[in-house]
């Protein structure tokens, strides 16, 4: 597998995100995303 060129990859590569919820299912994140004008 190729490693990511994302600068944050090394910081989070060992985290388990298998049970993470989408932003749309997390109300406070939806609000922040709307306030920021969408994805950043």
N, C-alpha and C positions, 0 to 999 in steps of 0.2 A: 504494500500500500504506500502511496505517495504521501509525504508529509505536507501539511497545509502551509501556504505562504502567509497565512493570516498571522499577524504579530501577536495576537492573543492566544494562539493555538497552544503553545507550550504551557501557558498558565492554566488552561482548562482541559487539556487533553486527557487527564486521568479522572475527571469527574464523570459520574454516571448520570446521564440525562434521560435514561430510559423511562422514568416515570414523570418527566416534565410535562406540564400542561401548555397548550398553545396560548398565545397572548389573548386570543378571543375568549378563552375560558377563564381568564384572570382579570376581573373587573378593574382593579387599580392599575394594571399594566395597560389595559385598553384606554383608560383615561389619560395616562401619560403619553401613549402613542398618539392619541387624537390631539392633545395639547402641543405635541412636537411636530404636528403636520404629517404624520405617517411614519413610515420606516426611516431610520437614519443609518 
